[in-house]
């Protein structure tokens, strides 16, 4: 209970941490951080590890937020962990900063000896502040508490000072019109369905022919930096093709131009990391490029068809791909947010338990996941959700699932609420029998709202693989922080 009270106090402090930015909009200082290092695995094997975190300044000098680490070189493509990072920052002299931090998360993959999956990474950094940007050196330890990895190393760190703007949900905003982006700052979301066609003669990591088309689903989030230029993030997971557990994550940049009133033509390039499912990606570094056309169905919705090529420069995998996406532009002029006030968004952290999860070898075992969720309301009660779960314990290190879906929430007595979600997505790894990777997960939950922005929830549901033996009861505990986003002028 004390832990829960501390977390509620922290999130409540975030809600009042900065003065209004404009027209009732509030601002939090944030930091986008990247680290790169080479860790040592048993047998003197080296693996390049890239870390990315997005942290909020909860108190002066104290930053906390979600983080991800993944392999980008070596022989363990498909190694990922997801968790939370906390850092304490102190000015030493002039532009020189010292930072002490700790990452705690869960994951694995790539055949790495991670045990059940819990990863700890304490670190100390020395950074030079260039005025909104910092760069320097890091010394860290990467340890899996019930695995065989324990490595100390030096690394490089780069960070950028950013901000998180939002509208309060307690009526403190006088208008839903804002001059700057609010929330996570993206302009559109895209639900992705696609397929890779491996080149003839490609073999997987076990030496078997990789002949089947690999179907995948995923999501992209994009932000414009000019009327025709944008950058974005992409995450996909395999749902067919015999490569259960394959996942990939990209940062992208693109350009597009209108052709007539309802057609857009464009192209994009992306750099990222991925692997799993015995796909021969080497150390995990991936590059891709695509051309596409988009048909606008309405002011907010569109359909995109694209084709391109993806390649793993350190491995054998190289394949053309085709994809279809459904696009949703966030808060266009005349949108629901403009008409009714701030739209509600939620960031959620939690734990989920899969009871007696079926395994590829041996009897079923219960596993626990760390969970990160993002909810976007499209009405007073209906919302869209994207979620990432990664194994923390249960002898399933490397198990991962990514889910998208929709939910409905209704008011009970007082500060109590209840809700239901229907999720679909991709899962695999960790020896869990997820079949082709496609899963369905319906959920019911109830929660208590401490403030308009902070709530705690408990849920129950079922996760089921469409082709494998995974068919387990799901138990969940979540803590949610909600905020408002508005229509930009």
Order of alpha helices (4+ residues) and beta strands (2+ residues): alpha-beta-beta-beta-beta-beta-beta-beta-beta-beta-beta-beta-beta-beta-beta-beta-beta-beta-alpha-beta-beta-beta-beta-beta-beta-beta-beta-beta
